[in-house]
Structure formats: C-alpha cells, structure tokens
C-alpha cells in the first residue's frame, strides 16, 4: 500500500505510487463532457471513476452536514456527492483519492478543495488525498501533472462535448423517435472513448473529420414539428450545467415544449485563459505568463473554430460564433477585468443568445452567488434597456429552494415567450394573408 | 360561446369566477383553502357544475401558485398567474401602466407599457399577505384589526423590509419596549411597501396609472394608504372593485381560447388521479401509541416539585423571563420547589402580565411569603426590571445555564428553542464555552410553527398532536421560514396531510437548529449530557424529531418552557439579600405605565426612542444605540477605533482645484482606499467631494435601483451614495473596479471579494442618471505600484487631459498618504494595547471589513461594546505585527488575511484582548472566514463570537452575545482566581 506523504504545510500528497494503486473519484457536472474527460485522464494512466450518484437527497444531506450551510450550493453538492460516494461502501477508503478543480480566482469556488478537506476531516477520512486540477500552479502533487499534452487533450475532449451537446439540444425537441438524439450522443461518446484508449481522435485532423461526421449523423436524425420556443440557459457554471444543481432544468424546459440552448464549456475555458492576458493589460505582470496564455488561447480558439466551421456547414443547425465574438458583444456592458466566477462571459452569453434571436433566458445561480450579483442579476437591467424584448428570469438554487417556486417563475417566463411567439406568428400570417389578397384587389 | 371558468388556487386561498357568454360574472367566490387544495377545488367545481352551469360543457383554466397539482391531476389547462393578470388587464383596465399585486406569499409587479416586464419576488422575500398575517399574530390581533389599528398611527418605525423574519426581529423589540401598536401596524404596512418597491422595481420607476390587486390590497386600507402616499400616486392609483378575483377573471378570459369540457369529466379525472408521489418524506415520528407512551414516561421523570403557594410560608425567589412572544414567571422556594408559575403569550406587552402575576402572588401568599430577591431576563429584561424594581437582570444564556444545571449538574450542552430564538451553548469547566444563536435568517422557530398552525386553522397544541402519528412527514428543508413556506406550498401541492406538514415542520425546526445554528455532524460534537428547553420543546413532535436526529436520549425538564424564569429565580437566590426591591402590593395598586415615542437628536443616528413612564416617576428608555439620551455620561477613558477611523476618513478635506469637482461614493472599498484616492485627486487639482454619511434615508434613496435583493447591505448602500452625489450636481463620479487590493504580504493572493471588486459595474448598469455625467469605473490595480502610473495614465487620459508626469507625482503622494494612514492605524493599535495593559482594561477587536465602521452598517455595535467599558480595535490596527501564516483555507483575499492575522494575534495574547467577528448578511465569503477564524481562536483556547449584521437595526441579539461573552470571561477569571488560591 502506498505510503502517506505530506508536503511542508502538512497537505497530504498524491504520490506516483498512489497513481498506480489508487482509484480517483471525480464529481459529475456535465454528463457528456465529463465522460470524455474521464477517458482522457484514463489514457494518461489515472484510474478515474466518474461519480454518477444522483440520489440528490443523500448527496444534499452529506453536503449540509459537512459543509458550512452558507457556502454556495455547488460546493455543497460537489462535496456532498464525493462524501456520499466514499460512505457508500463501494470504494476501498485506503486506495481512493478525490479530484476537484480549483480556479484560483477571487470567488469562493477556489476554496472548495479546502472545504472538501474539512468535510473529510469531519467524517474521519483524513487519509484520503485530494488532487487540485488548476492552471494557476496551486497545490502540486508528484503523482499528478498537468502536462501540455494532457491540457491539449482535455481541451479537445471538451470540444467534442460541446459539439455533441450543441447538436443534441437542437435535435432532441423535434425527434420523431423518442430518444434518438440521446442515443446518437451516447454512441458517439462510446466511439470516442474507445478511440481515446489508443490515443486516437485526439488530434486536430481527427477532430475535424469526426466533427463532420457528428454533424452529418445529427442532421440525419428524423425530425418533425414546428419551431418551438427557444430558451437559453446561462449562469454559474455548476448550476447551469449540472442536473443535480438545477433540479433537472433542461428536462423541465423540454417537458414545457421548449428548445434548450446551452452555451458550451469551451468559452469558459478560453475565458479563464484570456483573463491572464487581460490582467496583464490592465495591471501589468509577468511576460512569460502572458506568452504561455496567448499560445494556449490561440490553440484552443483554433479548436473552437474547427467546430464552428463544421456545424456551419450544415444550414439547419445553429452555431454560436465563438469566444471572440462574445468578447466583442459585451463591450459597453461589463469590463474585461470582471473575471471572478463566470465574469463578463455570463453577460456576454446572454447578449449572444439575444443577438441570435433567443430572447428567452434562464439565468441560474446558487443562492447568494457573489459574482452573479454583478454579471448576472446586475446586468439584466442594462440588457433590457437596450433589448426591450429580452425575457430573462433569474433563478436561485439552494438546498431549501423548492422546485415549485422555481418552476412557477420559469413558467411565467415561458408564458411571456409563448405569447410573443404566437403574436409573431399572427403577424406573419396577417402579412401573408395581405400578400395573398393583394393581387385580387389590383 | 360557452361558459368560461377561471380557478385561481393561491398559496392560502382559492378564488373562482364563472363568466357567461356575454362576459357577465355569474359566480365568484373567495375562501381560504387551509391546505386542502384538492378537496376545495373538487367542492367548488361540483357546486359550479350543479348550481351554475348545470352540466353544460364549459371552458376552464386553472391558475395560481398552488394550482399546478390540480391542473396536472385534472388535465385542465394551466396558465401562469402573472400572465392571467395581464390578460385580465387587457379586458378590464386597458390603459393601466403598472399592476402591483400582493398575494398570500407572492408579490408581483407588471409593467404593461413601455416594454412589458413582469417581476415576482425572489425566493428570499416575504413581505406579502402571509407576512402580514404573521405580524398580526405577533401583535395578537387579526389582520382586520391590524388595519384598524393603523388608522391611528402617529409615526413610522424602520422595519427591515427584506423578509418576514428580518422584520419580525425589528418588530419584536419594539413590542417589548412598549411602542404603540398602531404605530407598529402602520410601520408593518410601510415595510411591505418598501419591500415591494425596493425588491421588485429594480431600477424601473413606478409611474402612470397603477392598478393594485390581490387580497391584502383589497382588504387592508392602511396598506393601500401607504402605497399611495409612498409612490405619490394620488388619482393615478386604481383599486378595482373585487380586485381579489382579477386573476381568476384573467384565467376565465384566457379560457375563452380553449375547447369546452364537461366538468363531470374533470371531476372524474381528479378522483381517479393517483396521488402524486412526493419527492421526499421522512419516517413517521412514532410507529405506535405504545412507543409514544414510553417516550412520555421517560420524559415525565425530569420534573420539579410543586408546592401550593396558598399553603406555603417562608422565603421565596422570583424569576421573570420576558421572552419575545411569551412571558414566564416563576416563584421558587429555597429548595427549588415551584410555588407559582405562569406562562402566557404576551401579545407584545409583558408589563400588564407581570403586574397581574405579582398581584396574584401577593394575594395567594397572604403575607406569609417573603420575596428575598427577584431577577428578570429575556428580551424585556430591562423594561421589567425598571418597571417593577427587580433586583437583578441576568443575560438569558446564564439564566438558562443556571436552570439546566439544576436538572443535570453534568450538563455539557444546552439547546433552547424559543418563540424567536435558538440558543445553544456548550459548557466546559463549569462555564459557558461557546454560544450559538440563530442568525436573523433562520429565526423561524417556535412562533413559526404557531403561526403556521393558525394559518391552517388549528391551535398549536392540536397541530403538534397531528404530527405525532403522521405517516409521511414531509421534508421541508432546513432554511429560514420563507423557504419553509414555499416547501409547505409544494407539499400541499403534492397532497400532504395536515399531520404530515405538522411533523415535517417539527423535523425542519430541529434540522434548522442542528445544521444551521450548531452546524453539527455528529452527536459527539454536541455533548454527552444534553438538556433541551424552551417552549418549542414542549411540542412532543419537536422533541422526538430532535432525539431522532441526534440519535440520543436527552433531558427535557417538565418546565422546559419556564427554564429562563426558573434560572433567573435561582440566579436571584444565589445573590439574595434580606428583601427584594420588587414592588409591593401597595405600590402595584398605584402602578401605571405609559408609553410615548420620540426621536433622539443627540447624534446623526437619530434613534427612534420609546419612553416608558411609570407611576413612581421612573422612566425606561429604549431604542437608543448609545447612552446619550439616558443622560448618563459616557465612561471616561478607553478607545474606539471605529470612531477614530471613521472620523479620520471624513476629515479628509476637499480642496478646491483647477480641475473641478470629483465625487467619491463612500462605501465598500473606499473605506480602505480613500486616503489614497483623496491624495491622488487633490494632487491632480480636483476637489474631492465625498457622498454624505450613510443613513436609512440615504439607503431608501437608492433602493429602487438595486438589482439583486440578496447582495450584502454595504453594497446596497452604495446606490444611495451615488444618488446623493448626483443630487448634489456632481458631474464626475469616480468609483473604480478593483479585482485586487493592496498586497500586505499576509496571504497567497490579494483579491477583493467579487462584490467589492465589481460593484461599480452594477452601479453603472443600474443607475440611469449616471449616463448623463462622467462615471469613471475603470479597472485599476494599486497592488502593482510599478505599473500604476502607466496604467492609470491610460485610464484617466480618456476622461481629462493629464500628463504622465502629473499622474506619477499624484500617485507618489497617494501611495505615501495610504502608507501614512496604515502607519497611523498601527500606531493607534499600539496605543490602545499599551493603555489596556497599563490600566488592566479590556480590548475588543471588532474584526470585519473596513466598511464595517460605517454606523449605518454596524448599527452602533461599537458604541454598545463601549458601554461595557472596553476599548475597541479593528483588525487592520493589528496586522502589522503578525506574519503570514498557513490557513486551513485558501488565503487569498486581502481583507480575510487581516482577519486571520488578527485572530492569531488575539489568540496568542491573554484574556484582556478578545475578538468578535462582524459578518454582513449575504457575505458568502464569510461562510469560509467565519469557520477559519473560529478554528484559529479555538486552537488558542479562546472563545469565538460572531455577529451578523444587516439592515436590521435591532441590537438585542448583539447585546446578548456581548453580555454572554463578558459573563464567560468573568466566570473564567473567577475560576482562574479560585485555582491560584
């Protein structure tokens, strides 16, 4: 069994020996992306298991009991999910390690890892190391290295996730055979994961080819029906994506006859890289940091462009225009210095949705989310002034918030959206009618 | 066209409207559904089908927050209620501009013209019908009586308008201090108005023709009056007749677009619908009657002996606990037997109850009993002490501890759930070690169950009984009252029985205490000898839920509801002299009590004072934040760093210069960085104009532009500061975004919190008038001095012509000024510590954020603490002497790093220096710092005290904490002295 080693500050390290022997538990957030990411990590020799626990009651309970109740809801869920898994008896507690991301920003989220450790301590599980995944050079571990290759491949797996999510969302509300889109997604996730095992699919050339096929496959799913009301979801990253965090928001919207538009993960990753460059511009800083950030950013931007080109090739699909476009849109609303949490990107995502005709937006946040006071709720007024048709509803999530209250507010947004859609349809009809009648009167 | 039916099922009431083909109302009804949503709906539909439409197919729509369930089971179409309102407006009042609708638990504003917008209250906002009901219960009147009362109002008190719980903790002290009920009634309505405007308008003016809808606005004239006056509406306010039916009416209009159905079919569907599977429920509290009987027997053992007062002769000791909702009085013999007891709901005024009880005691004892001493405790401690000449006042925590010790000398953990408070304390070495009180946001305790019981039409005792054998208690979560309200709504929707709800509430109260207040995760943490008390634990369902949750058997004294009074009596006994000073029977006969209110003009706080006058010429003044209006001279000596810093910052003079005026809003970061910016702009030739001192009026001035009602109060205040600068005609306002703060070498990074860092963005996007002037909110970084000149030059030259050299010079001045300010604070810190050492005085470090020195934010906590004769320091006066230490959390915020450093400093020094952490409600980061500071202090064996501050101006809870802290220190000192002896 691997020996427990600690660093100078007393932090339990994840050693190379552990890498060989230990099972790594990873919390869930974005089901499609994380499945792929897991497989990339496996390719690099990490024995990763993606937690699938969805018993929200027991997860919430673990969270409530072990995390300060005033901490944000995502922390409660992420940590709750991991502790719940550890206590399930499924894992050898002497051969298990946890992994969690750390943004290193000025938001509370940077502290999840410490809250997790406190939770482990409270639960008497101090022997379990925690790996921090971050790009800020926080908390290094001998057994875990963010190599350039790993970063690149993680980025690519996230790209696959983005395109699958984007297309599935556009096909699913219209599929003739129930479950077609989801099955297609599953098939692709399986196929990609298979290829990942041998390091395949993880270069730009393969990606380009796969993207084309993915687009073709989704375009071939038989669909029917009229255009449904489109509803965008933006917000704090965890409650925006994780069904556990947002009470299955996507499923609810689908059941209400809406088409869901969820901005991808890649923009967030580019945003976090770009922050380094913006920081340099605003305050000065270290050139090598900027150099590295610029290199990485242009690489990822390129990957994103490949995806955009692939989706654009098929006219029936909608595709956002990418990170730089978002950055352009937000000018005059929030400064690029607003980088904590989702920062200006959140505002930009709302603006992009509106610019692309998705006026109906659910802005999700954990109750009391600090950055969202500014870039979420704080910007709605400004957006509405310039876009009076914007139909935005802000929804708070926390362990006490009830579904009925949340859904009632969303229903209000939907009622307004549907009335608007009906009005527009009526207007179109009137015009058509007039056009049709016109020749007779002449 | 067929009949059209609109069924509006709200959180508390069910409304129905039937229209005929011409649109004439054939039938309308409005009644409370008392959680029996489905039954009521079925009853109504049957009646309509049989009596009104007589079996003809009709078009029907359901709306309302509790209507969804019925809609699903019946297959009847559902329309969102705000949308229904909008439909109704189009038909009935097409020229309306704005609709304000208050319902049982929802508040909504609809802007109809100039870009349709609809707003509903967020999940943390309760100023609605249910809230008014709660407040009426608190005053012991019905809502109608509340309305009548408000007609005679003379003045309006400030009541926090955030949510019911907050308002409650403002109203309670007013009641206990004897404020006039009619004034409170009117203030309650005003607070609902503020809540609606502040919470929902979010930057949009409410103007034009405003229509008011919903039950409360239909029935409460006083509330209407407040709305009309506050919004200055005059003729433009429309209160339609039958406004309470408008949503149902809107639904009926909406139904016009649908296909008619047979109501019999609908009823059939409801009947056949399987009850929805509930998301979550917990196990029944008791499996059987036997189990319950065993439980009762066990708890019956923790009793007290009773001696009839009429047969007793000898010494006695009196204890009075004037709690928030009830008054408890106990008379004990020297052996601790109870001679007399009373437990009464005080309906807001404990004085007559105490008088009556004393008279009864005197009459029953017939001169055979000598009261040797008396003590009062609880919220109304001082009022009662002054009114009846009680010998001692004792802080509640000590009273409860004293009582608990009587029942179990080994007690190491006490939890008391009263009407308004949860108090828990750990006992270590015979002294109270750590105290946990519920924060304002979770105080929905016993009185919450009571209010809920009343709302559902039951007495609290009966309601509790229902819960004992409920089969599927609902899981209601563990947050504050408002959330529980919505959880109950959900449970109702899912068809939970009253018993399920009663049991669920009991479990919820317990979880709230355990996970919210104590934050326990195992019973080992609590203690081995747990004593539970407080009136709420007399509810067997709560007691059972508690034992179940902590997994151990606890002691509930039979007098659980009287423990405060009992403890006070024992406290008095331990300190008794020959004879108590309590009023004699004769004096009682002449006793009178009158109350008047006035505003203190002693300082800028302008406290609203309540003056109680008694027949003997005695007075008791409350509502004051400091000792000034009492005519007591401030204690000489000692220091107050809050005042020192605040006065210094406001002494920075504006020097008129060639570049004109630049306005700086005094909030958040400016409390740290003002010396820097003041020197910077003065050097550049600007006249630096600061926004005025904060007060409630300033806050209200900016309230309507606050986009997020859950952001912290310091941030909310900024809206008022900026508005005030605009009112002064300032043409340039400077308020920069700052991701980073100064790097003081105490931490791994030097961030500001996201709100402090980016609030200028919120100000810029939400205060419309700023677009007419120059608002400088660019990103600036003071942490990289080397780059500052270049970056600042780029920023400022966008707004005015300035050379790089000028900026360089100004920034040198600025950095020097800031450094001098810091050094000045350190020097002050040294002076205070030296003084304390020389004169053996106590120093209290009120550790929070720089902006906590604003009196409107701290509500005078510093003055309150000073009244205990201690000197006040702040965390930033100390930190120079501590070095960077490893924290158990990521230590990367400048302000937090100071907290940790201060905690280490305080921890490593003797008991003469103590730390109390101030936390703004809604500060998510302090969830992390609070735990960390606690851990640091406790690692040195020091007590941790946290005070949460918000809009609430009530210092009662703060006082309890501070008094308990000092009581603990005294006890500690005594214990140490004993040891050395």
Interface residues (C-beta under 8 A of the other chain):
Chain A: X9 X10 X57 X64 X65 X66 X68 X69 X70 X71 X72 X102 X104 X105 X106 X107 X108 X110 X111 X113 X114 X115 X117 X118 X122 X123 X138 X279 X282 X283 X284 X285 X333 X334 X335 X336 X337 X338 X339 X340 X341 X367 X368 X369 X370 X371 X372 X373 X374 X375 X376 X377 X378 X379 X380 X381 X382 X384 X385 X388 X394 X396 X398 X399 X400 X401 X402 X403 X404 X405 X406 X407 X408 X409 X411 X412 X414 X415 X416 X419
Chain B: X65 X68 X78 X79 X80 X82 X83 X115 X116 X117 X118 X120 X122 X123 X124 X202 X203 X279 X280 X475 X477 X478 X479 X480 X483 X484 X486 X487 X489 X490 X493 X515 X516 X519 X521 X707 X708 X710 X711 X715 X737 X739 X740 X749 X751 X752 X753 X754 X755 X757 X758 X759 X761 X762 X765 X766 X768 X777 X778 X779 X780 X781 X783 X784 X786 X787 X790 X791 X886 X888 X889 X890 X892 X893 X922 X924 X925 X926 X927 X928 X930 X931
